[in-house]
Amino acid sequence: MDMVKYTKDNAFLRIKAWYIDEDSVQLSGDDIRKKDRMVHIWGLRINNKYSRHQVIQIVMRDHKISQATAYRDYMLSQQLFGDIDNVNIAAERMVLAESYWNLYQMSLKKGNEETARKCLDSYKSLYNFLDTSQKIDPKKLEASNYILRLPRNTNKLISKMLSAGVVDFNSLDAEDVEFKEVTDNQEDDEDVS
C-alpha cells in the first residue's frame, strides 16, 4: 500500500475522522454516498469473498459509477478498513504450506518417497529460500554508542538531581529545542576556543 500525504481536507479524511468520532465531522451527501460505497466494497470482499475484479463490477453496477471511481473507492476502502488483499495472500500461503506439509508426512508414513519429495518441492516453492534480503545483517545488531553533549546548565541540573537519588523528569521546567548533530571537526573547533 502506498503512503499518501494529503495537503488539504478531502472526503476520505472526513470519512476517516467520522469513523474515529462521529460527532467531530459533519458528512455531506456526497461523503455519505462515498462512505456507503466503501462499506459495500468491504462487505463484498469480506463477507461474500468476491475477488477484486468482481467487487469492482458489482459496485459499478449497483452504484452507477465509472470504473475509475470504483477502483479509487476500492483502494480507499482498503486504506480505511485494512488491506485485505495482502493479508489473504499471506494467509493462503500458510494454508497451502500446512497442507503440503501434512501431505508430506502422510506420504512418508505410507512409504511413498516420490510423493513425499514432490510435496517438499511444492512446499519449497511457496518460500524463496534464496532471498538474501530476509537474512539478518549482523551490523544492525551491534551495539551503538551515542555521545550526548548537554549544555553546561542542563549538566549541572542533572548532576544536582542525581545527587538526590531520584530523578523526576516530569517535573522539570524544560522546553524542546532543535536537534543539532555535532561532527568531529566542530567538536575539535570548540575545544580550541
C-alpha atoms as an extended CHARMM CRD file, in Angstrom:
* protein
*
       193  EXT
         1         1  MET       CA              0.0000000000        0.0000000000        0.0000000000  PROA      1               0.0000000000
         2         2  ASP       CA              1.3380000000        3.4030000000       -0.9500000000  PROA      2               0.0000000000
         3         3  MET       CA              1.6460000000        6.1450000000        1.6060000000  PROA      3               0.0000000000
         4         4  VAL       CA             -0.2200000000        9.2750000000        0.5390000000  PROA      4               0.0000000000
         5         5  LYS       CA              0.2990000000       12.6980000000        2.0390000000  PROA      5               0.0000000000
         6         6  TYR       CA             -2.8480000000       14.7840000000        1.9360000000  PROA      6               0.0000000000
         7         7  THR       CA             -2.3200000000       18.5170000000        1.6910000000  PROA      7               0.0000000000
         8         8  LYS       CA             -5.9120000000       19.5390000000        2.3140000000  PROA      8               0.0000000000
         9         9  ASP       CA             -9.0930000000       18.2040000000        3.8400000000  PROA      9               0.0000000000
        10        10  ASN       CA            -10.8530000000       15.8000000000        1.4770000000  PROA      10              0.0000000000
        11        11  ALA       CA            -13.7390000000       13.3400000000        1.5250000000  PROA      11              0.0000000000
        12        12  PHE       CA            -11.5660000000       10.4100000000        2.6010000000  PROA      12              0.0000000000
        13        13  LEU       CA            -10.1370000000       12.3090000000        5.5730000000  PROA      13              0.0000000000
        14        14  ARG       CA            -13.6200000000       13.4500000000        6.6160000000  PROA      14              0.0000000000
        15        15  ILE       CA            -14.9280000000        9.8650000000        6.4140000000  PROA      15              0.0000000000
        16        16  LYS       CA            -11.9350000000        8.5720000000        8.3730000000  PROA      16              0.0000000000
        17        17  ALA       CA            -12.4910000000       11.2580000000       11.0160000000  PROA      17              0.0000000000
        18        18  TRP       CA            -16.1870000000       10.3370000000       11.1430000000  PROA      18              0.0000000000
        19        19  TYR       CA            -15.2750000000        6.7140000000       11.9090000000  PROA      19              0.0000000000
        20        20  ILE       CA            -12.9790000000        7.8590000000       14.7100000000  PROA      20              0.0000000000
        21        21  ASP       CA            -15.5600000000       10.2240000000       16.2270000000  PROA      21              0.0000000000
        22        22  GLU       CA            -18.9870000000       10.5760000000       14.6100000000  PROA      22              0.0000000000
        23        23  ASP       CA            -19.6400000000       13.9330000000       16.2430000000  PROA      23              0.0000000000
        24        24  SER       CA            -16.3690000000       15.5030000000       15.0790000000  PROA      24              0.0000000000
        25        25  VAL       CA            -17.3010000000       15.8170000000       11.3940000000  PROA      25              0.0000000000
        26        26  GLN       CA            -20.4780000000       16.5820000000        9.5120000000  PROA      26              0.0000000000
        27        27  LEU       CA            -20.5600000000       14.4840000000        6.3110000000  PROA      27              0.0000000000
        28        28  SER       CA            -22.1460000000       15.9000000000        3.1780000000  PROA      28              0.0000000000
        29        29  GLY       CA            -24.4500000000       13.8760000000        0.9340000000  PROA      29              0.0000000000
        30        30  ASP       CA            -21.5660000000       13.0180000000       -1.4190000000  PROA      30              0.0000000000
        31        31  ASP       CA            -19.4210000000       11.9560000000        1.5380000000  PROA      31              0.0000000000
        32        32  ILE       CA            -22.1790000000        9.6680000000        2.8170000000  PROA      32              0.0000000000
        33        33  ARG       CA            -22.5930000000        8.0790000000       -0.6270000000  PROA      33              0.0000000000
        34        34  LYS       CA            -18.8140000000        7.5520000000       -0.8510000000  PROA      34              0.0000000000
        35        35  LYS       CA            -18.7640000000        6.0580000000        2.6680000000  PROA      35              0.0000000000
        36        36  ASP       CA            -21.6280000000        3.7170000000        1.7550000000  PROA      36              0.0000000000
        37        37  ARG       CA            -19.7520000000        2.5880000000       -1.3790000000  PROA      37              0.0000000000
        38        38  MET       CA            -16.6180000000        1.8660000000        0.6750000000  PROA      38              0.0000000000
        39        39  VAL       CA            -18.6430000000       -0.1170000000        3.2310000000  PROA      39              0.0000000000
        40        40  HSD       CA            -20.3030000000       -2.0320000000        0.3870000000  PROA      40              0.0000000000
        41        41  ILE       CA            -16.9070000000       -2.7980000000       -1.1660000000  PROA      41              0.0000000000
        42        42  TRP       CA            -15.5400000000       -4.0160000000        2.1480000000  PROA      42              0.0000000000
        43        43  GLY       CA            -18.6140000000       -6.1820000000        2.7460000000  PROA      43              0.0000000000
        44        44  LEU       CA            -18.3440000000       -7.7830000000       -0.6860000000  PROA      44              0.0000000000
        45        45  ARG       CA            -14.6610000000       -8.6210000000       -0.1050000000  PROA      45              0.0000000000
        46        46  ILE       CA            -15.0150000000       -9.8920000000        3.4830000000  PROA      46              0.0000000000
        47        47  ASN       CA            -18.4750000000      -11.4340000000        3.7050000000  PROA      47              0.0000000000
        48        48  ASN       CA            -19.0690000000      -12.6240000000        0.1450000000  PROA      48              0.0000000000
        49        49  LYS       CA            -15.4110000000      -13.4680000000       -0.6530000000  PROA      49              0.0000000000
        50        50  TYR       CA            -15.6080000000      -11.8310000000       -4.0730000000  PROA      50              0.0000000000
        51        51  SER       CA            -12.3960000000      -11.1030000000       -5.9390000000  PROA      51              0.0000000000
        52        52  ARG       CA            -11.2190000000       -7.5620000000       -6.5460000000  PROA      52              0.0000000000
        53        53  HSD       CA            -12.4530000000       -7.6250000000      -10.1320000000  PROA      53              0.0000000000
        54        54  GLN       CA            -15.8720000000       -8.9610000000       -9.1340000000  PROA      54              0.0000000000
        55        55  VAL       CA            -16.2300000000       -6.2900000000       -6.4540000000  PROA      55              0.0000000000
        56        56  ILE       CA            -15.4060000000       -3.5310000000       -8.9600000000  PROA      56              0.0000000000
        57        57  GLN       CA            -18.0100000000       -4.8330000000      -11.4210000000  PROA      57              0.0000000000
        58        58  ILE       CA            -20.7160000000       -5.1370000000       -8.7240000000  PROA      58              0.0000000000
        59        59  VAL       CA            -20.0310000000       -1.6460000000       -7.3430000000  PROA      59              0.0000000000
        60        60  MET       CA            -20.1130000000       -0.1350000000      -10.8440000000  PROA      60              0.0000000000
        61        61  ARG       CA            -23.4730000000       -1.8300000000      -11.4880000000  PROA      61              0.0000000000
        62        62  ASP       CA            -25.0980000000       -1.1410000000       -8.1030000000  PROA      62              0.0000000000
        63        63  HSD       CA            -23.9280000000        2.4420000000       -7.5900000000  PROA      63              0.0000000000
        64        64  LYS       CA            -23.8600000000        3.5440000000      -11.2460000000  PROA      64              0.0000000000
        65        65  ILE       CA            -20.2910000000        4.8550000000      -11.0990000000  PROA      65              0.0000000000
        66        66  SER       CA            -17.3760000000        4.7280000000      -13.5220000000  PROA      66              0.0000000000
        67        67  GLN       CA            -14.6880000000        2.0740000000      -13.4000000000  PROA      67              0.0000000000
        68        68  ALA       CA            -12.0760000000        4.6420000000      -12.3360000000  PROA      68              0.0000000000
        69        69  THR       CA            -14.2320000000        5.7630000000       -9.4080000000  PROA      69              0.0000000000
        70        70  ALA       CA            -14.8800000000        2.1490000000       -8.4320000000  PROA      70              0.0000000000
        71        71  TYR       CA            -11.1360000000        1.3860000000       -8.3740000000  PROA      71              0.0000000000
        72        72  ARG       CA            -10.4420000000        4.5800000000       -6.4170000000  PROA      72              0.0000000000
        73        73  ASP       CA            -13.1430000000        3.7100000000       -3.8700000000  PROA      73              0.0000000000
        74        74  TYR       CA            -11.7810000000        0.1650000000       -3.6460000000  PROA      74              0.0000000000
        75        75  MET       CA             -8.2970000000        1.4500000000       -2.7670000000  PROA      75              0.0000000000
        76        76  LEU       CA             -9.7260000000        3.9450000000       -0.2600000000  PROA      76              0.0000000000
        77        77  SER       CA            -11.7810000000        1.2080000000        1.4190000000  PROA      77              0.0000000000
        78        78  GLN       CA             -8.5900000000       -0.8470000000        1.7580000000  PROA      78              0.0000000000
        79        79  GLN       CA             -6.8720000000        2.1410000000        3.3820000000  PROA      79              0.0000000000
        80        80  LEU       CA             -9.8090000000        2.7930000000        5.6820000000  PROA      80              0.0000000000
        81        81  PHE       CA            -10.6600000000       -0.7400000000        6.8010000000  PROA      81              0.0000000000
        82        82  GLY       CA             -7.4120000000       -2.6210000000        6.1540000000  PROA      82              0.0000000000
        83        83  ASP       CA             -5.5910000000       -4.0860000000        3.1820000000  PROA      83              0.0000000000
        84        84  ILE       CA             -7.2180000000       -7.4790000000        2.9010000000  PROA      84              0.0000000000
        85        85  ASP       CA             -5.5050000000       -8.3600000000       -0.3930000000  PROA      85              0.0000000000
        86        86  ASN       CA             -2.0760000000       -8.6560000000        1.2370000000  PROA      86              0.0000000000
        87        87  VAL       CA             -3.4800000000      -10.4440000000        4.2740000000  PROA      87              0.0000000000
        88        88  ASN       CA             -5.2410000000      -13.0030000000        2.0690000000  PROA      88              0.0000000000
        89        89  ILE       CA             -2.0640000000      -13.8030000000        0.1520000000  PROA      89              0.0000000000
        90        90  ALA       CA             -0.0890000000      -14.4390000000        3.3350000000  PROA      90              0.0000000000
        91        91  ALA       CA             -2.9340000000      -16.4600000000        4.8640000000  PROA      91              0.0000000000
        92        92  GLU       CA             -3.3980000000      -18.5800000000        1.7410000000  PROA      92              0.0000000000
        93        93  ARG       CA              0.3450000000      -19.2350000000        1.5770000000  PROA      93              0.0000000000
        94        94  MET       CA              0.2820000000      -20.5110000000        5.1690000000  PROA      94              0.0000000000
        95        95  VAL       CA             -2.7360000000      -22.7490000000        4.5000000000  PROA      95              0.0000000000
        96        96  LEU       CA             -1.0050000000      -24.2010000000        1.4310000000  PROA      96              0.0000000000
        97        97  ALA       CA              2.2240000000      -24.7140000000        3.3430000000  PROA      97              0.0000000000
        98        98  GLU       CA              0.3740000000      -26.5640000000        6.0970000000  PROA      98              0.0000000000
        99        99  SER       CA             -1.4180000000      -28.7520000000        3.5440000000  PROA      99              0.0000000000
       100       100  TYR       CA              1.7890000000      -29.6120000000        1.6990000000  PROA      100             0.0000000000
       101       101  TRP       CA              3.4820000000      -30.4560000000        4.9930000000  PROA      101             0.0000000000
       102       102  ASN       CA              0.5980000000      -32.7330000000        6.0290000000  PROA      102             0.0000000000
       103       103  LEU       CA              0.7290000000      -34.4750000000        2.6330000000  PROA      103             0.0000000000
       104       104  TYR       CA              4.4790000000      -34.9000000000        3.0250000000  PROA      104             0.0000000000
       105       105  GLN       CA              4.0620000000      -36.5240000000        6.4360000000  PROA      105             0.0000000000
       106       106  MET       CA              1.2940000000      -38.8490000000        5.2070000000  PROA      106             0.0000000000
       107       107  SER       CA              3.3950000000      -39.8830000000        2.2040000000  PROA      107             0.0000000000
       108       108  LEU       CA              6.3550000000      -40.6860000000        4.4420000000  PROA      108             0.0000000000
       109       109  LYS       CA              4.1690000000      -42.8110000000        6.7360000000  PROA      109             0.0000000000
       110       110  LYS       CA              2.8960000000      -44.7690000000        3.7400000000  PROA      110             0.0000000000
       111       111  GLY       CA              6.4550000000      -45.2030000000        2.4500000000  PROA      111             0.0000000000
       112       112  ASN       CA              5.8300000000      -43.2650000000       -0.7540000000  PROA      112             0.0000000000
       113       113  GLU       CA              9.0960000000      -41.3260000000       -1.0590000000  PROA      113             0.0000000000
       114       114  GLU       CA              8.3990000000      -39.9920000000       -4.5620000000  PROA      114             0.0000000000
       115       115  THR       CA              5.1540000000      -38.3020000000       -3.4880000000  PROA      115             0.0000000000
       116       116  ALA       CA              6.8720000000      -37.0260000000       -0.3260000000  PROA      116             0.0000000000
       117       117  ARG       CA              9.6150000000      -35.4420000000       -2.4460000000  PROA      117             0.0000000000
       118       118  LYS       CA              7.0130000000      -33.7760000000       -4.7030000000  PROA      118             0.0000000000
       119       119  CYS       CA              5.2330000000      -32.4030000000       -1.6140000000  PROA      119             0.0000000000
       120       120  LEU       CA              8.5020000000      -30.9830000000       -0.3140000000  PROA      120             0.0000000000
       121       121  ASP       CA              9.1960000000      -29.3870000000       -3.7010000000  PROA      121             0.0000000000
       122       122  SER       CA              5.7490000000      -27.7740000000       -3.6620000000  PROA      122             0.0000000000
       123       123  TYR       CA              6.3000000000      -26.6480000000       -0.0690000000  PROA      123             0.0000000000
       124       124  LYS       CA              9.6700000000      -25.1690000000       -1.0230000000  PROA      124             0.0000000000
       125       125  SER       CA              8.1450000000      -23.2760000000       -3.9480000000  PROA      125             0.0000000000
       126       126  LEU       CA              5.9700000000      -21.2650000000       -1.5400000000  PROA      126             0.0000000000
       127       127  TYR       CA              9.0400000000      -19.6880000000        0.0550000000  PROA      127             0.0000000000
       128       128  ASN       CA             12.0320000000      -18.0020000000       -1.5010000000  PROA      128             0.0000000000
       129       129  PHE       CA             14.8500000000      -19.5690000000        0.4870000000  PROA      129             0.0000000000
       130       130  LEU       CA             17.4700000000      -17.9390000000       -1.7330000000  PROA      130             0.0000000000
       131       131  ASP       CA             16.2570000000      -14.4200000000       -0.9290000000  PROA      131             0.0000000000
       132       132  THR       CA             19.1030000000      -12.6380000000        0.8450000000  PROA      132             0.0000000000
       133       133  SER       CA             17.0390000000       -9.6080000000        1.8200000000  PROA      133             0.0000000000
       134       134  GLN       CA             15.4570000000      -11.5750000000        4.6690000000  PROA      134             0.0000000000
       135       135  LYS       CA             18.7780000000      -12.5210000000        6.2120000000  PROA      135             0.0000000000
       136       136  ILE       CA             19.8430000000      -10.7590000000        9.3590000000  PROA      136             0.0000000000
       137       137  ASP       CA             22.5100000000       -8.1140000000        8.9800000000  PROA      137             0.0000000000
       138       138  PRO       CA             24.8740000000       -8.5820000000       11.9650000000  PROA      138             0.0000000000
       139       139  LYS       CA             25.9710000000       -4.9410000000       11.7500000000  PROA      139             0.0000000000
       140       140  LYS       CA             22.4450000000       -3.8550000000       12.6160000000  PROA      140             0.0000000000
       141       141  LEU       CA             22.6010000000       -5.9030000000       15.8150000000  PROA      141             0.0000000000
       142       142  GLU       CA             25.8550000000       -4.3780000000       17.0400000000  PROA      142             0.0000000000
       143       143  ALA       CA             25.6630000000       -2.0060000000       19.9530000000  PROA      143             0.0000000000
       144       144  SER       CA             25.7540000000        1.6690000000       19.0570000000  PROA      144             0.0000000000
       145       145  ASN       CA             27.4450000000        4.3120000000       21.1470000000  PROA      145             0.0000000000
       146       146  TYR       CA             25.9600000000        7.7540000000       21.2020000000  PROA      146             0.0000000000
       147       147  ILE       CA             27.7770000000       10.6590000000       22.7810000000  PROA      147             0.0000000000
       148       148  LEU       CA             25.3640000000       13.2440000000       24.1060000000  PROA      148             0.0000000000
       149       149  ARG       CA             26.7140000000       16.6660000000       24.8900000000  PROA      149             0.0000000000
       150       150  LEU       CA             24.4820000000       18.6790000000       27.1560000000  PROA      150             0.0000000000
       151       151  PRO       CA             24.6980000000       22.3800000000       27.7860000000  PROA      151             0.0000000000
       152       152  ARG       CA             26.5060000000       23.2640000000       30.9950000000  PROA      152             0.0000000000
       153       153  ASN       CA             23.2720000000       24.4210000000       32.7470000000  PROA      153             0.0000000000
       154       154  THR       CA             21.5000000000       21.1550000000       31.9600000000  PROA      154             0.0000000000
       155       155  ASN       CA             24.5120000000       19.1170000000       33.0160000000  PROA      155             0.0000000000
       156       156  LYS       CA             24.5720000000       20.8930000000       36.3880000000  PROA      156             0.0000000000
       157       157  LEU       CA             20.8280000000       20.3950000000       36.8340000000  PROA      157             0.0000000000
       158       158  ILE       CA             21.0370000000       16.6540000000       36.1320000000  PROA      158             0.0000000000
       159       159  SER       CA             24.0860000000       16.2720000000       38.4030000000  PROA      159             0.0000000000
       160       160  LYS       CA             22.1490000000       18.0070000000       41.1960000000  PROA      160             0.0000000000
       161       161  MET       CA             19.1400000000       15.7450000000       40.6490000000  PROA      161             0.0000000000
       162       162  LEU       CA             21.2810000000       12.5870000000       40.5580000000  PROA      162             0.0000000000
       163       163  SER       CA             22.9100000000       13.5230000000       43.8570000000  PROA      163             0.0000000000
       164       164  ALA       CA             19.4550000000       13.4170000000       45.4750000000  PROA      164             0.0000000000
       165       165  GLY       CA             18.9710000000        9.8150000000       44.3010000000  PROA      165             0.0000000000
       166       166  VAL       CA             15.6410000000       10.1000000000       42.4640000000  PROA      166             0.0000000000
       167       167  VAL       CA             15.1390000000       11.8720000000       39.1500000000  PROA      167             0.0000000000
       168       168  ASP       CA             11.6920000000       13.0320000000       38.1180000000  PROA      168             0.0000000000
       169       169  PHE       CA             11.8800000000       14.2850000000       34.5550000000  PROA      169             0.0000000000
       170       170  ASN       CA              8.1570000000       15.0770000000       34.5360000000  PROA      170             0.0000000000
       171       171  SER       CA              8.5830000000       17.9570000000       36.9560000000  PROA      171             0.0000000000
       172       172  LEU       CA             11.3630000000       19.7210000000       35.0640000000  PROA      172             0.0000000000
       173       173  ASP       CA             10.8160000000       23.1700000000       33.6430000000  PROA      173             0.0000000000
       174       174  ALA       CA             12.1070000000       22.2720000000       30.2060000000  PROA      174             0.0000000000
       175       175  GLU       CA             11.4650000000       23.2510000000       26.6490000000  PROA      175             0.0000000000
       176       176  ASP       CA             12.0350000000       21.3800000000       23.4080000000  PROA      176             0.0000000000
       177       177  VAL       CA             14.9660000000       22.5330000000       21.3240000000  PROA      177             0.0000000000
       178       178  GLU       CA             16.0970000000       21.6950000000       17.8220000000  PROA      178             0.0000000000
       179       179  PHE       CA             18.4350000000       18.7460000000       17.3860000000  PROA      179             0.0000000000
       180       180  LYS       CA             21.8900000000       19.6650000000       16.1620000000  PROA      180             0.0000000000
       181       181  GLU       CA             24.3530000000       16.9960000000       15.0830000000  PROA      181             0.0000000000
       182       182  VAL       CA             27.9350000000       17.7150000000       16.0110000000  PROA      182             0.0000000000
       183       183  THR       CA             30.6500000000       16.3720000000       13.7600000000  PROA      183             0.0000000000
       184       184  ASP       CA             34.1870000000       15.5890000000       14.8730000000  PROA      184             0.0000000000
       185       185  ASN       CA             35.5020000000       18.7490000000       13.1790000000  PROA      185             0.0000000000
       186       186  GLN       CA             33.1050000000       21.0010000000       15.0640000000  PROA      186             0.0000000000
       187       187  GLU       CA             33.9940000000       19.2510000000       18.3050000000  PROA      187             0.0000000000
       188       188  ASP       CA             37.7100000000       19.9930000000       17.7850000000  PROA      188             0.0000000000
       189       189  ASP       CA             36.9670000000       23.6470000000       16.9650000000  PROA      189             0.0000000000
       190       190  GLU       CA             35.0170000000       24.0850000000       20.2200000000  PROA      190             0.0000000000
       191       191  ASP       CA             37.8320000000       22.5740000000       22.3120000000  PROA      191             0.0000000000
       192       192  VAL       CA             40.3800000000       25.0480000000       20.9050000000  PROA      192             0.0000000000
       193       193  SER       CA             38.4190000000       28.1630000000       21.8580000000  PROA      193             0.0000000000
